[in-house]
Amino acid sequence: MKILLDIGHPAHVHYFRNFIKIMQNKEHKILVIARDKEVSQELLKAYNIEYITRGKGGVGLVGKILYLLKTNISMLKEALRFKPDVFLSFGSPYPAQVSWLLRKPHVTFADTEHATLTNYAFMPFSKNIITPSVFLDDLGKKHIRFNGFMELCYLDERYFTPTKDVHKLLGIQKDEKYIVVRFVSWGAVHDIGHSGLSDKSKIEIIDRLSKYHKVFISSEGELPKRFAPYRLNISPDKMHDVLANATLFLGEGATMASECAMLGTPAIYVNSLNAGTLMAEERSGSIFGFRDSNGVLDKAVELLETPNLKEIFQENRKKLLKDTIDVTGFMVWLVENYPKSVEILKENPNYQERFKR
């Protein structure tokens, strides 16, 4: 089987990296086309995954439309050369539209209900849309749900074991506790009109949290000079080791908050956006969501002063993941047996229980 896989975000590298290795070991051919966004291509190199770049993307609505046209043309050329049997992505309009032109199926995973413009750009052109069972919208006949979360593709115990030497990565004492703070750039299409922490609250939060434990800041954009001493300087493929061992995560990034839920790390998510995945994680007590800065610092202090905090959140994690499946194993079966696999799931959605963790 030949698969053209599009990568548009660092998280997508993690969603598909185990799938890629398993499928390649089965002698399937995969062409990876990747956007140069943040550390996406750095991660692909770290995991020894070959790829073709599709550039950095457009700025502003007009720039994004022009980038769409340019990328579709270049991806069409690559597809005509590679001749894929199926196109695969996480909510990407480019392979969806190119696959439609070539009359080939586009199978896409998605978990972001509020990415309205992007969703309109790929959904009509996609053959099947695969989402977690907690996805809030009903996408009709194309829609397949699975019992799990995208982050389990790489944070399931069979694929990830946190390092015991994280202190060496961070340059801290062996038993020294630390907090991870995440700022986002608010540059994505689905970020338009939304916000997270105010500049004033960022200063207050860092100053207060620093009185408890060492603080590391991960940021999409450039950090102001005031925050430079807190910058997290690690190889991007080590980020999950850092999150797994953190005492607390506080940030605007949905992906990292959800990763913490998978790892049993206490997490505070500050973002006016929400999604079914985050709501499910919040119901289990794995994360705490705030739409703005109000109450965030009080909740952080409350958690930091809670005895046996990590043990409590490890129990919440078990509750959250109790009935979930091996998402990568499910993904491999779905694509390898496509389109018969979709027919099976439509007739018997419980067939996925074969992949239960």
BAMARTI-528298 format. One record per residue (C-alpha): residue number from 1; residue in one letter; x, y, z. Coordinates in Angstrom, 1 decimal. Example, Ala and Ser with C-alpha at 12.3 -4.5 7.8 and 13.67 -1.06 7.14 Angstrom:
2
  seq  type      xx      yy      zz
    1     a    12.3    -4.5     7.8
    2     s    13.7    -1.1     7.1
# end
This chain:
357
  seq  type      xx      yy      zz
    1     m     0.0     0.0     0.0
    2     k     1.1     3.6    -0.8
    3     i     0.1     6.3     1.7
    4     l     0.6    10.0     1.3
    5     l     0.7    11.5     4.8
    6     d     0.5    15.3     5.5
    7     i     2.0    16.8     8.7
    8     g     0.9    20.3     9.6
    9     h     1.8    20.7    13.3
   10     p     4.3    19.2    15.8
   11     a     1.5    17.2    17.4
   12     h     0.8    15.5    14.1
   13     v     4.3    14.0    14.1
   14     h     3.5    12.4    17.4
   15     y     0.1    11.2    16.3
   16     f     1.6     9.3    13.3
   17     r     5.2     8.5    14.1
   18     n     4.5     5.0    15.6
   19     f     2.0     4.3    12.8
   20     i     4.7     5.2    10.2
   21     k     7.3     2.9    11.8
   22     i     4.8     0.0    12.1
   23     m     3.5     0.4     8.5
   24     q     7.0     0.7     7.1
   25     n     8.0    -2.5     8.9
   26     k     5.1    -4.1     7.1
   27     e     6.7    -2.9     3.9
   28     h     4.0    -0.3     3.1
   29     k     5.3     2.9     1.4
   30     i     4.7     6.3     3.1
   31     l     5.4     9.7     1.6
   32     v     5.4    12.3     4.4
   33     i     4.9    16.0     3.4
   34     a     5.4    18.4     6.3
   35     r     4.8    22.0     7.0
   36     d     7.8    23.9     8.6
   37     k     5.8    24.9    11.7
   38     e     7.5    25.3    15.0
   39     v     9.5    22.1    15.7
   40     s     7.6    19.8    13.3
   41     q    10.5    19.1    11.0
   42     e    12.9    18.9    14.0
   43     l    10.8    16.2    15.4
   44     l    10.7    14.3    12.1
   45     k    14.5    14.4    12.0
   46     a    14.7    13.3    15.6
   47     y    12.6    10.2    14.8
   48     n    14.4     9.5    11.5
   49     i    11.3    10.0     9.4
   50     e    12.0    11.2     5.9
   51     y     9.8    14.0     4.6
   52     i     9.3    16.6     1.9
   53     t     8.8    20.2     3.1
   54     r     5.8    22.3     2.1
   55     g     7.1    25.6     3.5
   56     k     6.1    27.7     6.5
   57     g     2.5    28.6     5.7
   58     g     0.7    31.8     5.1
   59     v     0.2    34.8     7.3
   60     g    -3.3    36.3     7.6
   61     l    -6.4    35.1     5.7
   62     v    -5.2    36.1     2.3
   63     g    -1.8    34.6     2.9
   64     k    -3.3    31.4     4.0
   65     i    -5.5    31.2     0.9
   66     l    -2.5    31.8    -1.4
   67     y    -0.6    29.1     0.6
   68     l    -3.5    26.7     0.1
   69     l    -3.3    27.1    -3.7
   70     k     0.5    26.9    -3.8
   71     t     0.6    23.8    -1.5
   72     n    -2.2    22.0    -3.4
   73     i    -0.2    22.4    -6.7
   74     s     3.0    21.1    -5.2
   75     m     1.2    18.3    -3.4
   76     l    -0.6    17.3    -6.6
   77     k     2.8    17.0    -8.4
   78     e     4.2    14.8    -5.6
   79     a     1.0    12.7    -5.6
   80     l     1.1    12.2    -9.4
   81     r     4.7    11.0    -9.0
   82     f     4.1     8.8    -5.9
   83     k     0.7     7.4    -6.9
   84     p    -0.8     6.9    -3.4
   85     d    -3.6     4.5    -2.7
   86     v    -4.8     6.6     0.1
   87     f    -4.2    10.1     1.6
   88     l    -4.0    10.4     5.4
   89     s    -3.9    13.5     7.7
   90     f    -5.0    15.1    10.9
   91     g    -7.6    17.6     9.6
   92     s    -5.6    18.9     6.7
   93     p    -7.3    20.6     3.7
   94     y    -4.3    20.0     1.3
   95     p    -4.4    16.2     1.0
   96     a    -8.2    16.3     1.2
   97     q    -8.5    18.5    -1.9
   98     v    -5.7    16.9    -3.9
   99     s    -7.1    13.4    -3.2
  100     w   -10.5    14.6    -4.4
  101     l    -8.9    15.8    -7.7
  102     l    -7.3    12.4    -8.1
  103     r   -10.4    10.5    -7.1
  104     k    -8.5     8.8    -4.3
  105     p    -9.7     8.4    -0.7
  106     h    -8.7    10.8     2.0
  107     v    -8.9     9.4     5.6
  108     t    -8.5    12.1     8.2
  109     f    -8.4    12.1    12.0
  110     a    -9.8    15.1    13.9
  111     d   -10.6    16.3    17.4
  112     t   -10.9    20.1    17.1
  113     e   -14.6    21.1    16.7
  114     h   -13.9    24.8    16.8
  115     a   -11.5    24.8    13.8
  116     t   -14.4    25.8    11.7
  117     l   -12.7    27.3     8.6
  118     t   -10.2    24.4     8.4
  119     n   -13.0    21.9     8.9
  120     y   -14.9    23.3     6.0
  121     a   -11.8    23.1     3.9
  122     f   -11.2    19.4     4.4
  123     m   -14.5    17.7     5.4
  124     p   -16.4    17.9     2.0
  125     f   -13.3    16.3     0.3
  126     s   -12.7    13.5     2.8
  127     k   -13.9    10.0     2.5
  128     n   -13.9     9.3     6.2
  129     i   -13.4    11.4     9.3
  130     i   -12.2     9.6    12.4
  131     t   -12.6    11.2    15.8
  132     p   -12.5    10.4    19.5
  133     s   -15.9     9.2    20.9
  134     v   -16.1    12.5    22.9
  135     f   -16.1    14.6    19.8
  136     l   -19.1    17.0    20.2
  137     d   -20.3    17.2    16.6
  138     d   -22.1    14.6    14.4
  139     l   -20.4    14.6    11.0
  140     g   -22.8    12.2     9.4
  141     k   -22.2     9.1     7.3
  142     k   -18.4     9.8     7.0
  143     h   -17.9     9.9    10.7
  144     i   -16.2     7.0    12.7
  145     r   -15.7     7.3    16.4
  146     f   -13.1     5.5    18.5
  147     n   -12.8     5.1    22.3
  148     g    -9.6     7.0    23.0
  149     f    -7.7    10.2    22.6
  150     m    -5.2    11.2    19.9
  151     e    -2.5    11.7    22.5
  152     l    -2.6     7.9    23.2
  153     c    -1.0     7.4    19.8
  154     y     2.3     8.2    21.5
  155     l     1.7     8.3    25.3
  156     d     0.2     4.9    25.7
  157     e     2.5     2.9    28.0
  158     r     3.4     0.5    25.2
  159     y     4.9     3.5    23.2
  160     f     6.3     5.7    26.0
  161     t     8.2     5.3    29.2
  162     p     9.3     8.6    30.9
  163     t    13.0     9.0    31.5
  164     k    14.1     8.8    35.2
  165     d    16.9    11.2    34.4
  166     v    14.8    14.3    33.5
  167     h    16.8    16.3    36.0
  168     k    19.8    15.9    33.7
  169     l    17.9    17.4    30.8
  170     l    16.8    20.4    32.9
  171     g    20.0    21.0    34.8
  172     i    18.3    20.7    38.2
  173     q    18.8    18.6    41.3
  174     k    17.6    15.0    41.1
  175     d    14.6    15.4    43.4
  176     e    13.9    19.1    42.6
  177     k    10.3    19.8    41.7
  178     y     9.4    22.1    38.8
  179     i     6.4    23.6    37.0
  180     v     6.0    23.9    33.2
  181     v     4.2    27.0    31.8
  182     r     3.1    27.1    28.1
  183     f     2.3    30.2    26.1
  184     v     0.9    30.0    22.5
  185     s     1.2    32.5    19.6
  186     w    -2.5    32.7    18.7
  187     g    -1.6    32.6    15.0
  188     a    -3.7    29.6    13.9
  189     v    -6.9    30.1    11.9
  190     h    -9.0    28.6    14.8
  191     d    -7.4    31.0    17.3
  192     i    -8.9    34.1    15.6
  193     g   -11.0    36.0    18.2
  194     h    -9.8    33.9    21.1
  195     s    -7.3    34.4    23.9
  196     g    -5.8    33.0    27.0
  197     l    -3.6    34.6    29.7
  198     s    -3.3    38.4    29.9
  199     d     0.2    39.9    29.9
  200     k    -0.3    41.1    33.4
  201     s    -1.4    37.7    34.7
  202     k     1.6    36.0    33.0
  203     i     3.9    38.1    35.1
  204     e     1.9    37.5    38.3
  205     i     1.7    33.7    37.7
  206     i     5.4    33.3    37.0
  207     d     6.4    35.4    40.0
  208     r     4.1    33.5    42.3
  209     l     4.8    30.0    41.1
  210     s     8.5    30.6    41.3
  211     k     8.1    30.9    45.1
  212     y     7.0    27.3    45.2
  213     h     9.2    25.5    42.6
  214     k    11.5    26.1    39.6
  215     v     9.5    27.3    36.6
  216     f    10.2    26.5    32.9
  217     i     8.4    28.3    30.1
  218     s     7.7    26.7    26.8
  219     s     6.6    29.3    24.2
  220     e     5.5    29.2    20.5
  221     g     6.6    32.8    20.0
  222     e     9.5    34.9    21.3
  223     l     9.6    35.4    25.0
  224     p     9.9    38.9    26.5
  225     k    13.3    39.5    28.1
  226     r    11.6    39.4    31.5
  227     f    10.9    35.7    31.0
  228     a    14.1    34.7    29.3
  229     p    15.7    33.1    32.4
  230     y    12.7    30.7    32.5
  231     r    13.0    29.5    28.9
  232     l    12.8    25.7    28.5
  233     n    15.9    24.6    26.5
  234     i    15.5    21.0    25.5
  235     s    15.3    18.9    22.4
  236     p    11.6    18.9    21.3
  237     d    11.4    15.1    21.4
  238     k    12.1    15.2    25.1
  239     m     9.1    17.4    26.0
  240     h     6.9    14.5    27.1
  241     d     9.6    13.4    29.6
  242     v     9.5    16.9    31.0
  243     l     5.7    17.0    31.2
  244     a     5.5    13.5    32.8
  245     n     7.8    14.4    35.7
  246     a     6.4    18.0    36.3
  247     t     4.6    18.9    39.5
  248     l     2.2    21.1    37.6
  249     f     1.4    22.3    34.1
  250     l    -0.2    25.7    33.4
  251     g    -0.7    26.9    29.9
  252     e    -2.7    28.1    26.9
  253     g    -1.9    25.1    24.7
  254     a    -4.6    22.4    24.4
  255     t    -2.3    19.7    23.2
  256     m     0.1    19.9    26.2
  257     a    -2.8    20.1    28.6
  258     s    -4.3    17.0    27.1
  259     e    -0.9    15.3    27.1
  260     c    -0.7    15.9    30.8
  261     a    -4.1    14.3    31.3
  262     m    -2.7    11.2    29.6
  263     l     0.4    11.3    31.8
  264     g    -1.3    12.0    35.1
  265     t     0.3    15.4    35.5
  266     p    -1.9    18.1    37.1
  267     a    -2.8    20.6    34.4
  268     i    -4.5    24.0    34.2
  269     y    -5.7    25.0    30.7
  270     v    -6.3    28.7    30.0
  271     n    -8.0    29.3    26.7
  272     s   -11.4    30.7    25.6
  273     l   -11.5    27.7    23.1
  274     n   -12.8    24.3    24.2
  275     a   -13.3    20.9    22.7
  276     g   -14.9    17.5    23.6
  277     t   -11.6    16.0    24.4
  278     l   -10.8    18.7    27.0
  279     m   -14.3    18.6    28.4
  280     a   -13.9    14.8    29.0
  281     e   -10.5    15.3    30.6
  282     e   -12.0    18.0    32.8
  283     r   -14.9    15.8    33.9
  284     s   -12.4    13.2    35.1
  285     g   -10.5    15.7    37.2
  286     s    -7.4    15.4    35.0
  287     i    -7.3    19.0    34.0
  288     f    -8.9    22.3    35.1
  289     g   -10.1    24.6    32.4
  290     f   -10.4    28.4    32.5
  291     r   -11.6    30.7    29.7
  292     d    -9.5    33.6    30.9
  293     s    -7.0    34.6    33.7
  294     n    -9.6    34.9    36.4
  295     g    -9.1    32.3    39.2
  296     v    -6.1    30.7    37.5
  297     l    -3.5    31.7    40.1
  298     d    -5.7    30.7    43.0
  299     k    -6.3    27.2    41.5
  300     a    -2.5    26.8    40.8
  301     v    -1.7    27.6    44.5
  302     e    -4.5    25.3    45.7
  303     l    -3.0    22.4    43.7
  304     l     0.5    23.1    44.8
  305     e    -0.5    23.0    48.4
  306     t    -2.5    19.7    48.0
  307     p    -0.8    16.7    49.7
  308     n    -0.1    13.7    47.4
  309     l    -1.0    15.8    44.3
  310     k     0.6    13.5    41.8
  311     e    -0.9    10.4    43.3
  312     i    -4.4    11.9    43.1
  313     f    -3.9    12.8    39.4
  314     q    -2.6     9.3    38.6
  315     e    -5.9     7.9    39.9
  316     n    -7.8    10.5    37.8
  317     r    -5.8     9.3    34.8
  318     k    -6.8     5.7    35.4
  319     k   -10.4     6.7    35.5
  320     l   -10.1     8.8    32.3
  321     l    -8.4     6.0    30.3
  322     k   -10.3     3.0    31.8
  323     d   -12.2     2.0    28.6
  324     t    -9.8     3.4    25.9
  325     i    -8.1     1.5    23.1
  326     d    -4.6     1.3    21.6
  327     v    -5.2     4.1    19.1
  328     t    -2.1     3.4    17.0
  329     g    -3.0    -0.3    16.7
  330     f    -6.5     0.8    15.7
  331     m    -5.1     3.2    13.2
  332     v    -2.8     0.6    11.6
  333     w    -5.7    -1.9    11.2
  334     l    -8.0     0.8     9.9
  335     v    -5.7     2.0     7.1
  336     e    -4.2    -1.4     6.3
  337     n    -7.6    -2.9     5.7
  338     y    -9.3     0.2     4.2
  339     p   -12.1     0.5     3.0
  340     k   -13.3    -2.9     4.4
  341     s   -12.3    -1.7     7.9
  342     v   -14.8     1.2     7.7
  343     e   -17.6    -1.2     6.6
  344     i   -16.8    -3.4     9.6
  345     l   -16.9    -0.4    12.0
  346     k   -20.2     0.9    10.6
  347     e   -21.8    -2.6    11.0
  348     n   -20.3    -3.1    14.4
  349     p   -18.7    -0.1    16.2
  350     n   -17.7    -2.4    19.1
  351     y   -15.3    -4.2    16.8
  352     q   -12.7    -1.7    18.1
  353     e   -12.8    -3.4    21.5
  354     r   -10.3    -5.8    20.0
  355     f    -7.8    -3.0    20.5
  356     k    -8.7    -2.3    24.1
  357     r    -5.7    -1.2    26.2
# end
